Structures are given as C-alpha cells and as structure tokens.
Amino acid sequence: MKHFCALLLCLGSLASWAQQAEAPSPPGAPVQTARTELLLDPDTDEVAVQSLPSDSAVVLLISRQPKLMGPPQYYFAQYRADLALRHEQAVTIKDEYDLVRLSSEPGVVYALFRSRIMPGRLLVAAYNVRGGQVHTQEFDTKQYRQLVSMRAVDGRLLATVTLADQLHQTVLLLEVATGRFQFLPSLYEPLTTELTSVMDAPAGRAEFILSQTNGRKQRLMLKQLSAEQGQLLRSEMVQTESERTLITAQLSPPQDTSARLLAGTYGLRGPQYAQGLFTTDLTAPPANPSDPRPAMRFYDFRRLRHFFEYLNPAKEARLRSRSARRDEREEAPLRWHYRLLLHELLPQPDGGYTLVAEVYYPRYLYNSYGPSGSIGGLGYLNNPGSMPQSYGVAGRTLLGIRTTHVLVCGFDRRGSLLWDNAYVVSSDLMHSELEEAVRTLTLPDGRLVLAYLLDNELHYKLINQGETGPNDLKVPIFTAGPGIKEKVLDTRQPDVQPLGGRRYVASGFQRIQSERMPERQVFFLQTLEF
C-alpha cells in the first residue's frame, strides 16, 4: 500500500448529502453514496478509469511523473463498489509507450499502449481483478497505425485498426498470454467502412457487421469469426433493392439463440446521412419463398413521436406540417441529414430490445478563408444537415463531435417498434472524438437512465418507455459532508460509467476551494445510486 496510502482521502458515506443541499433534489435524483479522492494533478499525472459491473469493481490505471527526473510510474488501483481500495499493483512500462485505451472482460482489465519510437509496436498490460496480478506483453505488428475500437474476449483483444498504407482498416487479434498476433484477412476494408461487433464469450465467437458501398448504395455484411484463431465461420449479406441504402447496424446479443435482431440506420440514395431506422429478424423465414432476403421494417424519423424534440416546438410543428403536405401530394419524402452513433442493443425483461442512438455532428473552426456566413469563425454549429461530407478539408479544424440528442427505441424480439423516446442534451456536450457521450443504465424495474457528466454536474433522464419526461434534470457532485462549504473551481476530464445494479461511478480531476482547508487539486471517484 506504500504507493497510495499518502494519496488516498476517503470521505466515506455521502448518503445524507442530498438532504443537506440547499436546492431540492429533482425527481428521481440519485443518492451520492461514496467518494474517494486521490491527490493528483492533471498537469503532471494521468488517470484512466474502467468500471467492471460484472465484478462490482472500478480499476484505475495511474501514471505519475516523478518529482525529479525519470519516466512516468504506472500503477493499477482497484476499488470495490463502495470505493474502498482493495488492491494496488505497480507495473513497469517503458518510457517509449503512450496509453491508447482501456478495455475489459469479466475479471480482467486490459491497457493498450503504443510506441512513439517504433511504428506498429504495441504493449498490453492485463490486470487480473480477482488476484491482483499484472501480465505485460509486447507485439511488433509493424502495420498498426491507429486504434478505431477494441473488444476483449477470452484472454484476447480484437482491435479494429488502421494500417500503414493509410487506406485500409482490419481487425488485429492479440493473444495476450502468448504474444501471438495476426491481422484477420477476412476483415480487410477501406477506411470508409463502418464496423460494429458483438462478442459471444462462452462460445468463443465474435460477429462483425461491416458496411460495403459502391458510392451510391450500401449494404451490410455479417461475418462470424472464431475469437481464438480468427477463422471465418459464417458470412451473410443484408441488403435492400429499393431506393433505401443500409448504413450501419447493431446485432442482438448472441446469447439469445431464438432470435437474431439486426437494427440500424438507412439512407436514401446515398450512404452519408440517415433517413430513419430499420430492423430485421435474421432467423425469420423470408416472406417471399423466391426471395431469400429477410423481411425488413423501416421507420422514417418523422414517424417517431419524440425524435424532433430537440427543435423548438414551433419549428417542429412547421417541419411536421411540411412533411404531411408532401405526403398528401404524394411527393418524395423530405431528406433528413443526420448521423447516428448506435449503442449495443439492450435486452429487456419482456424479450425485446432497446436501441440507444446518439445524434451527432462534427463542429469546425474555420480560418479567415472559411465561409462568410460563419459566426465568429465557427461553422455548422446548429444544423446537423449542413455538415460537409468529409472531416478533412483544407481551411478548417475539427473542434470536436457535438451530440444534439439521444434517440431511444423499444422493439419486440422480431423488430416491431413498440415505443420511442428522446433525451435532448446540453449544447455544451462535445467530445474530441466520436465516442459514446451518454451512458445507459438499466434499472431493475425496466426503466433506463441516460446520464453524462458535464463540469461538476450529473445530467440525467429517466426513460419509462414512451412517456414524456424532463430533459433538464441534473445534480451537482458533492465534495464535502454536511456543514462544510466547498466550491468546485474547475473540473477536467469528467466521465461517468455504469457500475452495475442502480449505480454509476463518476470521475475526473477537480480543483476545490474550502472555507476550512487550503485549496486542493484531486482526482475523484464518486458513486451515484438511482
């Protein structure tokens, strides 16, 4: 415990803090049950957080810069659900490596590092949550350049990566115990291809969904691979012959063998923007015996009750009225210009599935040669439909990915839409890269919680199927017990992750001013229970 005993400040149970707050708690507000602080500085120290709901644990990978000379010192620190420190373990990481990302499977947290000196060289540190051991393994892949996504299954990492030719991406299988690796030849695609995946850990399989386009229309290809050797076990194509084109999709968890629901987005005459959602049950027999393709259901965004709630009521009414007039005149439907980031399908107690999808657009900073219509040098701030087709254009810099709202849809196990809802988020919610900005928690009564941490406040919405609810619920993160006045001056790297059951764990760096103590700079963990 020598590394952390001087850094750990546990403030204990916070269950009574909600009653001590001056403002009344909003409906369904979470109880803040525990808090832990580490005396770390964001200017010199780095922290990555990985929650493991299956183990009721939170694991931190901490990098500390020595006071004098020398490389950073790395430690894994494991906390129980009550944020009591359970174990810590130092790990030796060469100075040439930078942390890329954490990933996990039940019982193990994986940290992937990339070499600054040798392109293609990787290092994986695997931390065993149940025993506290750390195993490190180097991989000299030569062709690896950038990580797109990463999944862990049965002691292996399946990483979607870009290659040295700057034109293609593939899946890199890393066997952490032995150091064996291979680029999977069955998944070698252009950079424009979107890949999503689901893992079947008990069966040792992974299923990838990838898009294939000819520039005008796009189809989806499903490929099932062995997670052990990466062999192609099965492939199937999903496409439509209408003017619709399939963009991207998620597949129901493979543990449900009685149905295989594919749910995703479709466009009209082009793979760029989404026009609505589609679903298909891949296990259902085809409606037409002469046509082997599975039957599909399509849901235009205008058919959804809550999708356009991010607009003001007057604008939403005008849009729906305009769309209705086009229907009456039997004209072509309005073309929507939305981009959606799909979360994994969530199984529901009734046997159906819930799809959570974030609507986003890139936000740019233009130089003096940018469009004259931009305000203060910022272009495409409020209209998702005005986005250019590619991010990399001369004369502009990508500021980040802005999330406007989150679409939530409930389907039965065959893909019929049962209800829809939406969460309109703060205009300040923006990330530096495309990633999930809102985290989902399924409560025992079937309701969903959508939450994100912005500055020092947890923003959330309770989703009870299609019922209308407020979008502005939020609670501050309390930093002290009753009777102690403190003010959070600054919050950096705010994050929130599901911790299982009814709990989230919030984290980040805070600079705190107290009336009784000197100002302090800390990294905090805090549990919030709904």
C-alpha positions as CSV (number, residue, x, y, z in Angstrom):
1,M,0.0,0.0,0.0
2,K,3.0,2.3,0.1
3,H,2.2,4.0,-3.2
4,F,-1.2,5.2,-2.4
5,C,-1.6,5.5,1.4
6,A,-0.5,9.1,1.3
7,L,-2.7,9.9,-1.6
8,L,-6.0,8.4,-0.6
9,L,-8.6,10.6,1.0
10,C,-11.8,8.7,1.6
11,L,-14.7,10.9,2.6
12,G,-16.9,7.9,3.4
13,S,-20.7,7.7,3.1
14,L,-22.4,10.6,1.3
15,A,-25.9,9.3,1.7
16,S,-27.2,12.2,3.7
17,W,-25.7,14.9,1.4
18,A,-28.7,15.1,-0.8
19,Q,-30.8,16.2,2.2
20,Q,-28.1,18.8,3.0
21,A,-28.2,20.5,-0.4
22,E,-29.8,23.9,-0.4
23,A,-31.9,23.3,-3.5
24,P,-34.4,20.5,-3.5
25,S,-33.5,17.4,-5.4
26,P,-35.1,16.9,-8.8
27,P,-37.4,13.9,-9.4
28,G,-35.6,10.6,-9.3
29,A,-32.3,12.2,-8.2
30,P,-29.5,9.7,-7.4
31,V,-28.1,9.3,-3.9
32,Q,-24.4,10.0,-3.8
33,T,-23.2,7.1,-1.6
34,A,-19.4,7.2,-1.5
35,R,-16.5,9.4,-2.6
36,T,-12.7,8.8,-2.8
37,E,-10.1,11.4,-3.7
38,L,-6.5,11.0,-4.9
39,L,-4.1,13.9,-4.5
40,L,-3.2,14.0,-8.2
41,D,-2.5,16.9,-10.6
42,P,-3.8,16.8,-14.2
43,D,-0.8,18.8,-15.3
44,T,1.6,16.0,-14.3
45,D,-0.5,12.9,-13.7
46,E,-2.8,10.8,-15.9
47,V,-5.6,8.6,-14.9
48,A,-7.7,6.1,-16.9
49,V,-10.9,4.6,-15.4
50,Q,-12.5,1.3,-16.2
51,S,-15.6,0.1,-14.4
52,L,-16.4,-3.7,-14.3
53,P,-20.1,-4.1,-13.4
54,S,-19.8,-7.9,-13.5
55,D,-17.2,-7.7,-10.7
56,S,-18.7,-4.7,-8.9
57,A,-15.2,-3.1,-9.2
58,V,-13.6,0.1,-10.5
59,V,-10.0,-0.1,-11.8
60,L,-7.7,2.9,-12.3
61,L,-4.5,3.0,-14.3
62,I,-2.5,5.9,-12.8
63,S,0.6,7.4,-14.4
64,R,2.6,9.7,-12.1
65,Q,5.5,11.9,-13.1
66,P,8.4,11.6,-10.6
67,K,9.3,14.8,-8.8
68,L,12.8,14.6,-10.2
69,M,14.0,13.0,-13.4
70,G,12.8,9.7,-14.8
71,P,10.0,8.0,-16.7
72,P,6.4,8.0,-15.5
73,Q,5.5,5.4,-12.9
74,Y,2.4,3.3,-13.5
75,Y,0.0,1.7,-11.0
76,F,-3.2,-0.2,-11.2
77,A,-5.6,0.6,-8.3
78,Q,-8.7,-1.4,-7.7
79,Y,-11.7,-0.2,-5.8
80,R,-14.8,-2.0,-4.5
81,A,-18.3,-0.7,-5.3
82,D,-18.2,1.3,-2.0
83,L,-14.9,2.8,-3.3
84,A,-12.8,1.2,-0.6
85,L,-9.3,0.5,-2.0
86,R,-9.0,-3.3,-2.4
87,H,-5.6,-3.7,-4.2
88,E,-2.9,-1.8,-5.9
89,Q,-0.1,-3.0,-8.2
90,A,2.8,-1.3,-9.8
91,V,3.6,-2.1,-13.4
92,T,6.7,-1.3,-15.4
93,I,6.0,0.5,-18.7
94,K,8.9,1.6,-20.9
95,D,9.1,5.3,-21.5
96,E,8.5,4.9,-25.2
97,Y,4.9,3.9,-24.7
98,D,1.7,6.0,-24.5
99,L,-1.6,4.7,-23.3
100,V,-4.2,4.3,-26.0
101,R,-7.2,2.8,-24.4
102,L,-8.6,0.5,-21.6
103,S,-10.9,-2.4,-22.3
104,S,-12.2,-5.2,-20.1
105,E,-13.9,-8.5,-19.8
106,P,-15.2,-10.1,-16.6
107,G,-12.2,-10.4,-14.3
108,V,-9.6,-8.6,-16.4
109,V,-8.7,-5.1,-17.4
110,Y,-6.5,-4.5,-20.5
111,A,-4.5,-1.4,-21.1
112,L,-3.2,-1.0,-24.7
113,F,-0.1,1.1,-25.2
114,R,1.5,2.4,-28.5
115,S,5.2,3.0,-29.1
116,R,6.3,6.6,-30.0
117,I,9.6,5.2,-31.4
118,M,8.7,2.2,-33.4
119,P,5.6,2.4,-35.6
120,G,3.4,-0.7,-35.1
121,R,4.9,-1.7,-31.8
122,L,2.2,-2.3,-29.1
123,L,2.3,-3.3,-25.4
124,V,-0.7,-4.8,-23.5
125,A,-0.9,-4.8,-19.7
126,A,-3.5,-7.2,-18.4
127,Y,-4.6,-6.7,-14.8
128,N,-6.4,-9.6,-13.0
129,V,-9.2,-8.1,-10.9
130,R,-9.6,-11.3,-8.8
131,G,-6.0,-11.9,-8.0
132,G,-4.3,-8.5,-8.5
133,Q,-1.6,-9.9,-10.8
134,V,-0.4,-7.9,-13.9
135,H,0.9,-9.5,-17.1
136,T,2.6,-7.4,-19.8
137,Q,3.1,-8.5,-23.4
138,E,4.8,-6.7,-26.4
139,F,3.6,-7.0,-30.0
140,D,5.7,-5.9,-33.0
141,T,3.0,-5.6,-35.6
142,K,4.7,-3.2,-38.0
143,Q,1.5,-2.4,-39.9
144,Y,-0.6,-1.0,-37.0
145,R,-1.1,2.8,-37.1
146,Q,-4.3,3.8,-35.2
147,L,-6.9,2.2,-33.0
148,V,-10.5,2.5,-34.0
149,S,-12.2,0.3,-31.4
150,M,-11.2,-2.6,-29.2
151,R,-13.1,-5.6,-27.6
152,A,-11.8,-8.2,-25.2
153,V,-12.9,-11.9,-25.2
154,D,-11.4,-14.9,-23.5
155,G,-7.9,-13.5,-22.9
156,R,-7.7,-11.9,-26.4
157,L,-8.1,-8.5,-27.8
158,L,-9.9,-7.9,-31.1
159,A,-8.8,-4.4,-32.2
160,T,-10.1,-2.6,-35.2
161,V,-7.1,-0.7,-36.5
162,T,-6.0,1.4,-39.5
163,L,-3.0,0.2,-41.4
164,A,0.3,1.7,-42.6
165,D,-1.0,2.3,-46.2
166,Q,-3.4,4.9,-44.8
167,L,-6.1,3.4,-47.0
168,H,-7.4,0.3,-45.2
169,Q,-8.5,-1.0,-41.8
170,T,-8.7,-4.5,-40.4
171,V,-9.1,-6.4,-37.2
172,L,-5.9,-7.2,-35.2
173,L,-6.1,-10.2,-32.9
174,L,-3.8,-10.0,-29.9
175,E,-3.3,-13.1,-27.8
176,V,-2.1,-11.5,-24.5
177,A,-0.8,-14.7,-22.8
178,T,1.5,-15.9,-25.6
179,G,2.3,-12.7,-27.7
180,R,0.8,-14.2,-30.8
181,F,-0.9,-11.8,-33.1
182,Q,-2.5,-11.7,-36.6
183,F,-4.3,-9.4,-38.9
184,L,-7.5,-11.1,-39.9
185,P,-7.6,-11.5,-43.7
186,S,-11.4,-11.9,-43.7
187,L,-11.8,-8.3,-42.4
188,Y,-9.7,-6.1,-44.7
189,E,-11.7,-3.0,-45.6
190,P,-11.4,0.6,-46.8
191,L,-11.2,3.3,-44.1
192,T,-14.7,4.5,-45.0
193,T,-16.2,1.2,-43.9
194,E,-18.1,1.2,-40.6
195,L,-17.6,-1.8,-38.3
196,T,-19.6,-2.8,-35.3
197,S,-19.3,-6.1,-33.4
198,V,-20.8,-8.3,-30.7
199,M,-19.0,-10.9,-28.7
200,D,-20.1,-14.4,-27.6
201,A,-17.6,-15.1,-24.9
202,P,-19.0,-18.5,-23.8
203,A,-18.9,-19.8,-27.4
204,G,-15.6,-18.1,-28.2
205,R,-17.0,-16.2,-31.2
206,A,-17.2,-12.6,-32.4
207,E,-19.6,-11.3,-35.0
208,F,-18.7,-8.2,-37.1
209,I,-21.1,-6.0,-39.1
210,L,-19.4,-4.0,-41.8
211,S,-20.7,-1.7,-44.5
212,Q,-19.9,-2.1,-48.2
213,T,-20.7,0.6,-50.7
214,N,-20.4,1.4,-54.4
215,G,-20.6,5.1,-53.7
216,R,-24.4,5.3,-54.2
217,K,-25.9,2.3,-52.3
218,Q,-24.6,0.5,-49.3
219,R,-25.2,-3.0,-47.9
220,L,-24.2,-4.8,-44.7
221,M,-22.1,-7.9,-44.4
222,L,-22.2,-10.0,-41.3
223,K,-19.1,-12.1,-40.6
224,Q,-18.8,-14.5,-37.7
225,L,-15.3,-15.4,-36.6
226,S,-13.6,-17.6,-34.1
227,A,-12.2,-15.5,-31.4
228,E,-9.4,-18.0,-30.8
229,Q,-7.9,-18.2,-34.3
230,G,-9.9,-15.6,-36.2
231,Q,-11.2,-18.1,-38.8
232,L,-14.2,-17.1,-40.7
233,L,-17.1,-19.3,-39.5
234,R,-20.0,-17.8,-41.4
235,S,-20.9,-14.8,-43.5
236,E,-24.2,-13.4,-44.8
237,M,-25.3,-10.3,-46.7
238,V,-28.1,-7.9,-45.8
239,Q,-29.3,-5.5,-48.4
240,T,-32.5,-4.0,-50.0
241,E,-33.4,-3.5,-53.6
242,S,-35.4,-0.3,-53.0
243,E,-34.0,3.2,-53.1
244,R,-33.0,2.8,-49.5
245,T,-29.4,2.1,-48.5
246,L,-28.3,0.5,-45.3
247,I,-25.7,2.5,-43.3
248,T,-24.8,0.7,-40.1
249,A,-26.4,-1.6,-37.6
250,Q,-26.1,-3.5,-34.3
251,L,-26.9,-7.2,-33.7
252,S,-28.7,-8.6,-30.7
253,P,-26.5,-10.4,-28.2
254,P,-25.6,-13.8,-29.5
255,Q,-26.6,-15.5,-26.2
256,D,-30.3,-15.2,-27.4
257,T,-30.4,-18.1,-29.9
258,S,-34.1,-17.9,-30.6
259,A,-33.9,-14.6,-32.5
260,R,-31.2,-12.5,-34.2
261,L,-32.4,-9.0,-34.4
262,L,-30.5,-6.6,-36.6
263,A,-31.3,-2.9,-36.0
264,G,-29.7,0.1,-37.6
265,T,-30.0,3.2,-39.8
266,Y,-30.8,3.6,-43.5
267,G,-30.5,6.4,-46.0
268,L,-32.0,7.4,-49.4
269,R,-29.8,7.0,-52.5
270,G,-26.6,7.5,-50.6
271,P,-24.7,6.1,-47.6
272,Q,-23.9,9.5,-46.0
273,Y,-26.9,10.5,-43.9
274,A,-29.6,8.6,-42.0
275,Q,-33.3,8.8,-43.0
276,G,-34.5,6.5,-40.3
277,L,-34.2,3.2,-38.6
278,F,-34.6,-0.4,-40.0
279,T,-34.9,-3.7,-38.3
280,T,-34.9,-7.3,-39.5
281,D,-35.2,-10.7,-37.8
282,L,-32.5,-12.8,-39.4
283,T,-34.0,-16.0,-38.1
284,A,-37.4,-15.4,-39.6
285,P,-38.3,-17.2,-42.9
286,P,-38.5,-14.9,-46.0
287,A,-41.9,-13.5,-46.8
288,N,-41.4,-14.5,-50.4
289,P,-40.0,-18.0,-51.0
290,S,-38.4,-16.9,-54.2
291,D,-36.5,-14.1,-52.5
292,P,-34.2,-15.4,-49.7
293,R,-33.6,-11.9,-48.2
294,P,-35.1,-11.4,-44.8
295,A,-38.1,-9.0,-44.5
296,M,-37.3,-5.5,-43.3
297,R,-39.2,-2.9,-41.4
298,F,-38.3,0.8,-42.0
299,Y,-39.1,3.7,-39.6
300,D,-38.6,7.2,-41.0
301,F,-37.6,9.7,-38.3
302,R,-40.8,11.7,-38.9
303,R,-42.8,8.6,-37.9
304,L,-41.2,8.7,-34.4
305,R,-43.0,10.7,-31.8
306,H,-40.1,12.2,-30.0
307,F,-37.2,12.4,-32.5
308,F,-37.6,16.1,-33.3
309,E,-38.0,17.3,-29.7
310,Y,-34.5,18.8,-29.9
311,L,-36.1,21.6,-32.1
312,N,-38.2,24.3,-30.5
313,P,-42.0,23.5,-30.7
314,A,-42.8,26.0,-33.4
315,K,-40.0,24.7,-35.7
316,E,-41.0,21.1,-35.0
317,A,-44.6,21.9,-35.9
318,R,-43.6,23.5,-39.2
319,L,-41.5,20.6,-40.1
320,R,-44.2,18.0,-39.4
321,S,-46.7,20.1,-41.3
322,R,-44.4,20.4,-44.3
323,S,-43.9,16.7,-44.3
324,A,-47.6,16.0,-44.1
325,R,-48.3,18.2,-47.1
326,R,-45.7,16.3,-49.1
327,D,-47.5,13.0,-48.2
328,E,-50.8,14.4,-49.3
329,R,-49.4,15.4,-52.7
330,E,-47.6,12.0,-52.9
331,E,-44.3,13.7,-53.3
332,A,-40.9,12.3,-52.3
333,P,-40.3,12.4,-48.6
334,L,-38.1,15.0,-47.0
335,R,-34.5,14.1,-46.9
336,W,-33.0,14.1,-43.4
337,H,-29.3,14.7,-42.8
338,Y,-28.5,13.0,-39.6
339,R,-25.6,11.0,-38.3
340,L,-26.2,8.4,-35.6
341,L,-23.8,6.6,-33.2
342,L,-25.5,3.3,-32.2
343,H,-25.1,1.8,-28.8
344,E,-25.3,-2.0,-28.4
345,L,-28.8,-3.4,-28.3
346,L,-30.0,-3.9,-24.7
347,P,-32.1,-6.9,-23.9
348,Q,-35.3,-6.3,-22.0
349,P,-37.2,-8.5,-19.5
350,D,-40.1,-9.0,-21.9
351,G,-37.8,-10.5,-24.5
352,G,-37.5,-7.4,-26.7
353,Y,-34.6,-5.0,-27.2
354,T,-33.9,-1.3,-26.7
355,L,-31.8,0.7,-29.2
356,V,-30.0,3.8,-27.9
357,A,-28.5,6.0,-30.6
358,E,-26.8,9.4,-30.3
359,V,-27.4,12.0,-33.0
360,Y,-24.2,14.0,-33.6
361,Y,-22.4,16.2,-36.0
362,P,-18.8,17.5,-36.3
363,R,-18.1,21.0,-35.2
364,Y,-15.3,23.0,-37.0
365,L,-13.2,26.1,-36.6
366,Y,-12.6,27.9,-39.9
367,N,-9.7,30.1,-40.8
368,S,-10.1,33.5,-42.4
369,Y,-10.8,31.8,-45.8
370,G,-13.8,30.0,-44.3
371,P,-17.5,30.6,-45.3
372,S,-18.6,34.2,-44.9
373,G,-21.7,33.0,-43.2
374,S,-20.0,31.5,-40.2
375,I,-20.2,33.4,-36.9
376,G,-17.0,34.1,-35.1
377,G,-15.2,31.6,-37.2
378,L,-17.4,28.8,-36.2
379,G,-19.4,27.0,-38.9
380,Y,-22.1,24.4,-38.9
381,L,-23.0,24.9,-35.2
382,N,-26.7,24.2,-35.1
383,N,-27.7,22.4,-38.2
384,P,-26.7,18.8,-38.5
385,G,-27.9,18.7,-42.1
386,S,-25.3,21.3,-43.2
387,M,-22.3,19.1,-42.5
388,P,-19.8,18.6,-45.3
389,Q,-19.3,15.0,-46.4
390,S,-15.8,14.6,-45.0
391,Y,-14.0,15.9,-42.0
392,G,-10.6,16.5,-43.6
393,V,-11.0,19.7,-45.7
394,A,-8.3,22.4,-46.0
395,G,-9.0,25.6,-44.1
396,R,-10.8,24.2,-41.2
397,T,-10.0,22.4,-37.9
398,L,-12.2,19.9,-36.2
399,L,-13.1,21.2,-32.7
400,G,-15.0,18.1,-31.7
401,I,-18.1,16.0,-32.0
402,R,-21.3,17.6,-30.7
403,T,-24.2,15.5,-29.5
404,T,-27.6,17.1,-30.0
405,H,-30.0,14.4,-28.7
406,V,-30.3,10.7,-27.9
407,L,-32.9,8.5,-29.6
408,V,-34.3,5.6,-27.6
409,C,-36.5,2.9,-29.2
410,G,-38.1,-0.2,-27.9
411,F,-38.6,-3.2,-30.2
412,D,-40.1,-6.6,-29.7
413,R,-37.8,-9.6,-30.5
414,R,-38.9,-9.6,-34.1
415,G,-38.2,-5.9,-34.8
416,S,-41.6,-4.3,-34.5
417,L,-41.4,-0.8,-33.0
418,L,-43.2,-0.6,-29.6
419,W,-42.3,2.9,-28.5
420,D,-39.7,5.7,-28.9
421,N,-38.3,8.4,-26.7
422,A,-35.6,11.1,-26.8
423,Y,-33.1,12.8,-24.5
424,V,-32.2,16.4,-25.5
425,V,-28.8,17.1,-24.1
426,S,-26.9,20.3,-23.2
427,S,-25.4,22.3,-26.1
428,D,-22.0,22.1,-24.3
429,L,-21.8,18.3,-24.7
430,M,-18.9,17.8,-27.1
431,H,-16.1,15.2,-27.3
432,S,-12.8,15.4,-29.1
433,E,-13.5,12.1,-31.0
434,L,-16.5,10.0,-31.9
435,E,-17.4,8.0,-28.8
436,E,-20.4,7.4,-26.5
437,A,-21.2,10.7,-24.8
438,V,-24.2,9.4,-22.8
439,R,-24.0,6.3,-20.6
440,T,-27.0,4.0,-20.2
441,L,-28.1,2.1,-17.0
442,T,-31.0,-0.4,-16.9
443,L,-32.9,-0.3,-13.6
444,P,-34.5,-3.4,-12.1
445,D,-38.0,-2.1,-12.9
446,G,-37.2,-1.8,-16.6
447,R,-36.6,1.9,-16.8
448,L,-33.5,3.3,-18.4
449,V,-31.2,6.1,-17.1
450,L,-29.3,8.1,-19.6
451,A,-26.6,10.2,-18.0
452,Y,-23.5,12.3,-18.6
453,L,-21.1,14.4,-16.5
454,L,-20.6,18.0,-17.6
455,D,-18.4,20.2,-15.5
456,N,-19.4,19.4,-11.9
457,E,-23.0,18.2,-12.6
458,L,-24.5,14.9,-13.4
459,H,-27.2,15.4,-16.1
460,Y,-29.7,12.6,-16.5
461,K,-33.1,11.5,-17.8
462,L,-35.3,8.6,-16.7
463,I,-36.8,6.8,-19.6
464,N,-40.0,4.9,-19.0
465,Q,-40.7,3.6,-22.5
466,G,-42.5,6.3,-24.5
467,E,-43.6,8.5,-21.6
468,T,-42.6,12.2,-21.9
469,G,-40.2,13.4,-19.3
470,P,-38.0,16.4,-18.5
471,N,-34.6,16.8,-20.3
472,D,-33.1,19.2,-17.8
473,L,-32.6,17.1,-14.7
474,K,-29.2,17.5,-13.0
475,V,-27.5,17.3,-9.6
476,P,-24.1,18.7,-8.5
477,I,-21.4,16.4,-7.5
478,F,-21.0,17.0,-3.7
479,T,-17.4,17.2,-2.4
480,A,-17.9,17.6,1.3
481,G,-20.1,16.4,4.1
482,P,-22.9,18.3,5.9
483,G,-22.0,21.7,7.3
484,I,-18.8,22.1,5.2
485,K,-19.0,24.7,2.4
486,E,-16.9,24.0,-0.6
487,K,-16.8,25.2,-4.2
488,V,-15.5,23.4,-7.3
489,L,-13.4,25.8,-9.2
490,D,-12.6,23.6,-12.2
491,T,-13.4,20.1,-13.4
492,R,-11.3,18.3,-16.1
493,Q,-11.9,15.0,-17.9
494,P,-15.4,14.4,-16.4
495,D,-16.7,10.9,-17.0
496,V,-19.4,8.6,-15.8
497,Q,-19.7,4.8,-16.3
498,P,-22.2,2.2,-15.2
499,L,-21.2,0.2,-12.2
500,G,-24.0,-2.4,-12.2
501,G,-27.3,-2.5,-10.5
502,R,-28.5,1.0,-9.9
503,R,-25.1,2.6,-9.7
504,Y,-22.9,4.9,-11.8
505,V,-19.3,5.9,-10.9
506,A,-18.3,9.4,-11.8
507,S,-14.7,10.5,-12.1
508,G,-12.4,13.4,-13.1
509,F,-10.0,16.0,-11.8
510,Q,-11.3,18.7,-9.6
511,R,-9.9,21.9,-8.1
512,I,-11.8,22.6,-4.9
513,Q,-11.9,25.6,-2.6
514,S,-12.9,25.0,1.0
515,E,-13.7,27.5,3.7
516,R,-11.9,25.4,6.3
517,M,-8.9,24.0,4.4
518,P,-6.5,25.1,1.7
519,E,-7.5,24.7,-2.0
520,R,-6.9,21.2,-3.2
521,Q,-6.4,19.5,-6.5
522,V,-7.7,15.9,-6.6
523,F,-8.8,13.1,-8.9
524,F,-12.2,11.8,-7.5
525,L,-14.3,8.7,-7.8
526,Q,-17.9,9.0,-6.7
527,T,-20.8,6.6,-6.7
528,L,-24.4,7.7,-7.5
529,E,-27.2,5.3,-7.0
530,F,-30.7,5.6,-8.7
